[in-house]
Structure formats: C-alpha cells, structure tokens
Amino acid sequence: MTNWSLWRWITASAGAVAAALIVGVPTGIVPTSFYQRMTPVLWWNYPVWIANAILSGLILATYVRTQSSSAAPSRVGIGSNALALLAVGCPVCNKLVIMTVGVTGALNLWAPIQPVLGLISLALMAGAFRQRLKGERACGVRTCVSKDSIGTAVPERS
C-alpha cells in the first residue's frame, strides 16, 4: 500500500464514503428523513460501520489497474457488506428477521447475535483485502516484451 498511486487513494476514499452511505442510510446510523430506526443505534454499531466502510474502500482500490496489478478477483467484499448491513441494522426493522422469528425473536434471538455478525463481516472483509494485496505482490505482470517480425509486442519467454 505504501506505493499506491494517488488515484488508488482517491478511489479508496470515494469507495469508503459510498460504502458508509450504502450501509449507514438504510440502517438508520446516518439519520435521514427516508428512514426512522425503531431501536437506538448501539455503541458497537459505529466501529463496525466505519471499519466496514474503510475496508470496502481499500478493497475497491485494489481493482484500480496499475502496471503490475493482476490480483485475483474477490466477491467476498459484497457478501461482507451485506452481512454488515444485517449486523448494524435495526433488528425490529428487518422484515426478513421479523417474518422468520417475529418481533420477540428479533429482540431476543437476532439482536444478541448481531455483534458476532459484525465481527464475522469484518474478518471476511480483512481476509479479502489481504488476499487482494497478496495477489498483487505474487503475480506482477511481466514488463519485458520484444517485437515480432511485424512489430507486434510479444512477451519474452524465460
């Protein structure tokens, strides 16, 4: 990350802001007139929300092409964001949870496991970011090329 370009850092910042809004607005962490949360935002919702946004932005930045980038694609980031949305969201406002376990179950069963879901989400996101960075370091694109008889660039073989 120390040799990332300015463009990558701009992408990471914009991605973090977008992820913060995508998760924060529908869960009521970011107060808007679109949605009123039925239960208060808990103290642990904020660090999970912020860490999720930062990791989302960093993962997005790894997709910005550089001369040596060829990291393997990862879909874990999308799933981790969905899990974070479930983790920091209002347990009573989640229609799927209410449909599955009812209001009492949402408060007594779902709400206690939400912090665990938040930690799982962050662990998956950190693992995905680590894997993307490892792929960049391990699989750099070769820059040695030669020209064939008609002038087309051809990678040199070792």
C-alpha positions as a LaTeX table, in Angstrom:
\begin{tabular}{lrrr}
\hline
Residue & $x$ (\AA) & $y$ (\AA) & $z$ (\AA) \\
\hline
Met1 & 0.00 & 0.00 & 0.00 \\
Thr2 & 2.94 & 2.32 & 0.52 \\
Asn3 & 3.50 & 2.59 & $-3.22$ \\
Trp4 & $-0.14$ & 3.12 & $-4.17$ \\
Ser5 & $-0.83$ & 5.92 & $-6.62$ \\
Leu6 & $-2.89$ & 8.99 & $-5.79$ \\
Trp7 & $-5.66$ & 7.61 & $-8.00$ \\
Arg8 & $-5.88$ & 4.47 & $-5.84$ \\
Trp9 & $-6.14$ & 6.53 & $-2.64$ \\
Ile10 & $-8.85$ & 8.70 & $-4.19$ \\
Thr11 & $-10.73$ & 5.54 & $-5.21$ \\
Ala12 & $-10.32$ & 4.10 & $-1.70$ \\
Ser13 & $-11.67$ & 7.31 & $-0.14$ \\
Ala14 & $-14.62$ & 7.56 & $-2.51$ \\
Gly15 & $-15.39$ & 3.87 & $-2.04$ \\
Ala16 & $-15.30$ & 4.23 & 1.74 \\
Val17 & $-17.73$ & 7.16 & 1.64 \\
Ala18 & $-20.05$ & 5.28 & $-0.73$ \\
Ala19 & $-19.96$ & 2.13 & 1.43 \\
Ala20 & $-20.63$ & 4.20 & 4.55 \\
Leu21 & $-23.71$ & 5.72 & 2.93 \\
Ile22 & $-24.90$ & 2.42 & 1.42 \\
Val23 & $-24.80$ & 0.73 & 4.82 \\
Gly24 & $-25.48$ & 3.76 & 7.04 \\
Val25 & $-28.60$ & 5.21 & 5.43 \\
Pro26 & $-30.81$ & 2.09 & 5.26 \\
Thr27 & $-29.80$ & 1.01 & 8.78 \\
Gly28 & $-30.51$ & 4.41 & 10.33 \\
Ile29 & $-26.95$ & 5.01 & 11.52 \\
Val30 & $-26.92$ & 8.07 & 9.27 \\
Pro31 & $-30.08$ & 9.96 & 10.26 \\
Thr32 & $-32.20$ & 10.90 & 7.24 \\
Ser33 & $-35.82$ & 11.66 & 6.57 \\
Phe34 & $-36.03$ & 8.48 & 4.46 \\
Tyr35 & $-35.88$ & 6.08 & 7.38 \\
Gln36 & $-36.55$ & 6.21 & 11.10 \\
Arg37 & $-34.90$ & 3.48 & 13.16 \\
Met38 & $-37.15$ & 1.83 & 15.76 \\
Thr39 & $-34.34$ & 0.86 & 18.15 \\
Pro40 & $-31.42$ & 3.07 & 19.17 \\
Val41 & $-28.06$ & 2.76 & 17.46 \\
Leu42 & $-25.77$ & 0.80 & 19.80 \\
Trp43 & $-22.19$ & 1.82 & 20.60 \\
Trp44 & $-20.64$ & $-1.10$ & 18.69 \\
Asn45 & $-22.59$ & $-0.25$ & 15.50 \\
Tyr46 & $-20.35$ & 2.74 & 14.82 \\
Pro47 & $-16.94$ & 0.99 & 14.83 \\
Val48 & $-18.29$ & $-1.93$ & 12.76 \\
Trp49 & $-19.87$ & 0.50 & 10.30 \\
Ile50 & $-16.72$ & 2.65 & 9.98 \\
Ala51 & $-14.31$ & $-0.31$ & 9.71 \\
Asn52 & $-16.58$ & $-1.91$ & 7.10 \\
Ala53 & $-16.59$ & 1.31 & 5.06 \\
Ile54 & $-12.80$ & 1.69 & 5.22 \\
Leu55 & $-12.15$ & $-1.93$ & 4.24 \\
Ser56 & $-14.69$ & $-1.67$ & 1.42 \\
Gly57 & $-12.88$ & 1.38 & 0.05 \\
Leu58 & $-9.49$ & $-0.33$ & 0.30 \\
Ile59 & $-10.76$ & $-3.44$ & $-1.48$ \\
Leu60 & $-12.28$ & $-1.27$ & $-4.21$ \\
Ala61 & $-8.92$ & 0.50 & $-4.65$ \\
Thr62 & $-7.21$ & $-2.83$ & $-5.36$ \\
Tyr63 & $-9.24$ & $-3.04$ & $-8.57$ \\
Val64 & $-7.64$ & 0.12 & $-9.94$ \\
Arg65 & $-5.21$ & $-1.10$ & $-12.58$ \\
Thr66 & $-1.52$ & $-0.48$ & $-12.17$ \\
Gln67 & 1.38 & $-1.72$ & $-14.26$ \\
Ser68 & 1.84 & $-4.72$ & $-12.02$ \\
Ser69 & $-1.67$ & $-5.41$ & $-10.79$ \\
Ser70 & $-3.16$ & $-8.76$ & $-11.51$ \\
Ala71 & $-4.75$ & $-9.71$ & $-8.20$ \\
Ala72 & $-7.40$ & $-12.38$ & $-8.28$ \\
Pro73 & $-11.00$ & $-11.13$ & $-8.23$ \\
Ser74 & $-12.90$ & $-11.43$ & $-4.97$ \\
Arg75 & $-16.64$ & $-11.46$ & $-4.33$ \\
Val76 & $-16.26$ & $-11.66$ & $-0.57$ \\
Gly77 & $-16.48$ & $-7.87$ & $-0.26$ \\
Ile78 & $-20.09$ & $-7.79$ & $-1.45$ \\
Gly79 & $-21.13$ & $-10.58$ & 0.91 \\
Ser80 & $-19.31$ & $-8.93$ & 3.80 \\
Asn81 & $-21.12$ & $-5.67$ & 3.16 \\
Ala82 & $-24.45$ & $-7.50$ & 3.17 \\
Leu83 & $-23.51$ & $-9.16$ & 6.45 \\
Ala84 & $-22.51$ & $-5.79$ & 7.92 \\
Leu85 & $-25.86$ & $-4.39$ & 6.84 \\
Leu86 & $-27.60$ & $-7.17$ & 8.79 \\
Ala87 & $-25.25$ & $-6.70$ & 11.75 \\
Val88 & $-25.73$ & $-2.96$ & 12.29 \\
Gly89 & $-29.35$ & $-2.73$ & 11.17 \\
Cys90 & $-32.30$ & $-2.33$ & 13.48 \\
Pro91 & $-33.40$ & $-5.85$ & 14.48 \\
Val92 & $-37.08$ & $-4.89$ & 14.56 \\
Cys93 & $-36.92$ & $-3.15$ & 11.17 \\
Asn94 & $-35.58$ & $-6.15$ & 9.26 \\
Lys95 & $-38.63$ & $-7.68$ & 7.60 \\
Leu96 & $-36.90$ & $-11.00$ & 6.91 \\
Val97 & $-35.99$ & $-11.40$ & 10.58 \\
Ile98 & $-39.50$ & $-10.40$ & 11.70 \\
Met99 & $-41.02$ & $-12.83$ & 9.20 \\
Thr100 & $-38.74$ & $-15.63$ & 10.40 \\
Val101 & $-38.73$ & $-15.23$ & 14.20 \\
Gly102 & $-41.24$ & $-12.48$ & 14.96 \\
Val103 & $-40.71$ & $-9.27$ & 16.92 \\
Thr104 & $-39.89$ & $-11.05$ & 20.18 \\
Gly105 & $-37.41$ & $-13.30$ & 18.39 \\
Ala106 & $-35.86$ & $-10.29$ & 16.67 \\
Leu107 & $-35.17$ & $-8.67$ & 20.02 \\
Asn108 & $-34.30$ & $-11.81$ & 22.00 \\
Leu109 & $-32.60$ & $-14.01$ & 19.35 \\
Trp110 & $-31.42$ & $-11.81$ & 16.49 \\
Ala111 & $-30.20$ & $-8.73$ & 18.39 \\
Pro112 & $-27.72$ & $-10.69$ & 20.58 \\
Ile113 & $-26.01$ & $-12.29$ & 17.55 \\
Gln114 & $-25.66$ & $-9.03$ & 15.61 \\
Pro115 & $-22.27$ & $-8.14$ & 17.17 \\
Val116 & $-20.97$ & $-11.58$ & 16.16 \\
Leu117 & $-22.22$ & $-10.99$ & 12.60 \\
Gly118 & $-20.39$ & $-7.66$ & 12.62 \\
Leu119 & $-17.13$ & $-9.31$ & 13.66 \\
Ile120 & $-17.54$ & $-12.06$ & 11.06 \\
Ser121 & $-18.19$ & $-9.41$ & 8.42 \\
Leu122 & $-15.03$ & $-7.51$ & 9.35 \\
Ala123 & $-12.95$ & $-10.70$ & 9.44 \\
Leu124 & $-14.16$ & $-11.70$ & 5.97 \\
Met125 & $-13.51$ & $-8.21$ & 4.65 \\
Ala126 & $-9.99$ & $-8.08$ & 6.14 \\
Gly127 & $-9.26$ & $-11.53$ & 4.69 \\
Ala128 & $-10.47$ & $-10.46$ & 1.25 \\
Phe129 & $-8.31$ & $-7.33$ & 1.38 \\
Arg130 & $-5.28$ & $-9.34$ & 2.47 \\
Gln131 & $-5.87$ & $-11.81$ & $-0.37$ \\
Arg132 & $-6.14$ & $-8.99$ & $-2.92$ \\
Leu133 & $-2.87$ & $-7.47$ & $-1.70$ \\
Lys134 & $-1.13$ & $-10.85$ & $-1.70$ \\
Gly135 & $-2.28$ & $-11.42$ & $-5.28$ \\
Glu136 & $-0.80$ & $-8.10$ & $-6.36$ \\
Arg137 & 2.58 & $-8.90$ & $-4.83$ \\
Ala138 & 2.73 & $-12.51$ & $-6.03$ \\
Cys139 & 1.51 & $-12.12$ & $-9.60$ \\
Gly140 & 3.02 & $-8.99$ & $-11.06$ \\
Val141 & 2.63 & $-8.52$ & $-14.79$ \\
Arg142 & 5.86 & $-9.02$ & $-16.72$ \\
Thr143 & 7.04 & $-5.84$ & $-18.36$ \\
Cys144 & 9.67 & $-7.44$ & $-20.60$ \\
Val145 & 8.40 & $-7.52$ & $-24.17$ \\
Ser146 & 10.01 & $-7.88$ & $-27.54$ \\
Lys147 & 8.68 & $-7.21$ & $-31.01$ \\
Asp148 & 7.99 & $-9.90$ & $-33.56$ \\
Ser149 & 8.80 & $-9.56$ & $-37.26$ \\
Ile150 & 5.79 & $-7.30$ & $-37.95$ \\
Gly151 & 6.27 & $-5.07$ & $-34.90$ \\
Thr152 & 3.69 & $-6.57$ & $-32.54$ \\
Ala153 & 4.70 & $-6.67$ & $-28.86$ \\
Val154 & 5.23 & $-10.25$ & $-27.66$ \\
Pro155 & 6.04 & $-11.22$ & $-24.04$ \\
Glu156 & 9.51 & $-12.69$ & $-23.66$ \\
Arg157 & 9.70 & $-16.29$ & $-22.53$ \\
Ser158 & 12.04 & $-17.28$ & $-19.74$ \\
\hline
\end{tabular}
